[in-house]
């Protein structure tokens, strides 16, 4: 277990300073949205293949139970939105911020996430499988019972998160920073310890989880 992390800074979305075009949508009539601000759209149970957002701001969007295979997001900010119990197969997210959003039970399979920040999100029971997650930060998120199955996590930080019973045991870990997060019940393998940066209290918890007697 390392004392320091070499995480590089994460590139934020490259959004213009001028206002984006405001769009009012009730369905995904187009396959691609660019330079757009979409607010208040109710798209629960939506299904769309190869949907793309490029340089967009999405606010108060409802995507609960959405099925969005091959979703693409580049330079996107998502705020105060919901994608609970959605299924996103093979998504690609690059330079994306997801802020204050509800992601409970969201399933992501075979995804590519790079330069992504999840901030103050409720993402309990989120299921991510067979995905590459690189240069990503989870800040003040609820991740209880989340699972990262057969994923590669590289330079990923969990800061101030609720990580109760999170399953990392089947993931490949490279430079993972857990400092400041609650990790009771965190599932790990002993071979993963060298990839972790933890604080002293977390080190004690992890040792006890792995069966060490501390005292």
N, C-alpha and C positions, 0 to 999 in steps of 0.2 A: 504494500500500500504506500503510495507516494505522498509526499507532503505538499507538493506543488503541481499545478497542471500547466501544460504548455499550450492550452487552447488558444487558437488565433482568434482575432476579432471576427465577428460575423458581419457579412455585407448586408446592409439593410436594403429594402426595396428601392429601386431607382425610380422614384416618382417625380413628376414635374412639379414645379412650384405654382404653375398656373392651374386654374380649376379644370378638372376633368369633365367630359361631357356627361351630364346626368341622364341616366336611362331608367325608365319605369317599365319593368317587365313582370309578367305573370307566368311565363314559361320560357324554356330555353328554345326560342324560335331560331336562334343562330347557333352555329357551332363554335364561333370565336367572338370574344369581346375584347376590345383594345382601347386604351385611353378612355376608360369609362368609370363613372361613379354610379354604383347601383345600391339603392337604399330601400329597405322595407319590403323586399320581394318575398312572397310566401311560396316556396318551392318544395314543400314537404312531399315526400314520395316521388320526387322527380327522377327521371331516368334519361340519361343522355350519354352517348358514347363519343369519346374524343373531344370533350368540351375543353375549350382553352380560354384562359384569362391572361392577358398581357398588359401590364401597366394599368392596374385597376384598383379601386378601393370599394370593398363590399361591406356595407353596414346594415346591421339588423336583418340579415338574410336568414331565412328558415330553410334548411336543407335536411331536416330530420328524415331518416329512413331513405335518403337518396341513394341511388345506384348510379355511380359515375365512373365506369371503366375508362382508363386511359386519360383521366383528368390531367390537365397541364396548367400550372400557375407559375408565371414568371413576373417578378416585380409587382407583387400584390400585397395589399394590407386588408385583413379581414377583422372587423370589429363588431363585438356585441352580437354575434351570430350563433347559429346552432346547426350542428350536423350530427345530432345524437342518433345512434343506431344506423348510421349510413354505412354503405359498403363501397369502398373505392379500390378497385383492382388496378394495379400497375400505374399509379399516379406518379407525376413528376412535379415536385415543388422546389423552386429555386428563388432565392431572395424573397421570402414570404414572411410576413408577420401575422400571427393569429392572436388576437387580443380580446380578453374578456368574453370568451365564447364557450359554448357548451358542446363538448365532444364525447359525452358519455356513450360508451359502447360502440364508438366508431371503429370499423374494421378497415385496415389498410393492408393489402397484400401485394408483395413484389413491387414495392414503391422505391422511389429515389427522392430523398429529401436532403437538400444541401442549402446552407445559409438560411435556416428557418428558425424563427423565434416563436415559441408558444408562451404567452404571458397572461397570468391570471385566468387560466382556462380551467374548466371543470371537465377533466378527461378520465374520470374513473372508469374502469372496465374497458378502456380502449385496448384493442387487439391489433398489434402490428406484427406481421409475419413476413419472413423471407425478403426483407427490405434492407436497403443501404441508407443509413442515417449518418450524415457527415456534416460537421460544423453546425450543430443544432443546440439551442438552449431552451430548457423548460424553466420558466421563472414563476415562482409562486403559484404553481398549478396543483390541482388535486388529481393525483395519478393512482389513487388506491386501486389495487386489484388489476392494474394494467399489465399487459404481457407483451414482451418483445421476443417472439419465437423465431429462432433461426435467422435473426437479423445481424447485420454488422453495424455496430455503433462506433463511430470514430470521432474523437474530439467533441463529445457531447457532454453538456453540463446540466445538472439538475440543481437549481438554486432555490431554496425556500419552498420546496415541494413536499406534499404529502405523498410518500412512496410506500405506504403500508401495503405489504403483501404483493409488491411489484415483482414480476418474474423476469429476471435477467439470465437465468441459469442456462438457457439454450442459445444465448447470443454470443457473438464474437465481440469482445470489448477492446477498444484501443483509446487510451487517454480519456477516461470517464471521470468527471468531477461531481462528487455527491455532496460536497460541503454545504451545510446549512439546511439539509433536507431531513425529514423524518423517515427512517428506514426500518421501522419495526416490521418484522416478518419478510423483509427483502429476501428474495431467493437468488442465491449465487452459488457458483462452484469455487472450490478453493483455488483452482488454477487461474481464476479470473482476478485474483486479488492484486497482482502486479500491475494491472491496468487501471486501478482505482486511485483517485485522490480523495481522501476523507479527512474529517476533523477528528480530534481525539475521542470525543464521545461516540462518534460513529464507529471508530476502530474497536472500541469495547463491545458495542452491539454486534458487530460482524464476527468478532472472535467467539462470542457466546453462541451466535447462530451456527457457527461451524463446529461447536462442541468443545471449545477450549474452556477450561476452568480459570476464571479470573479472580484473584484475591491473594 
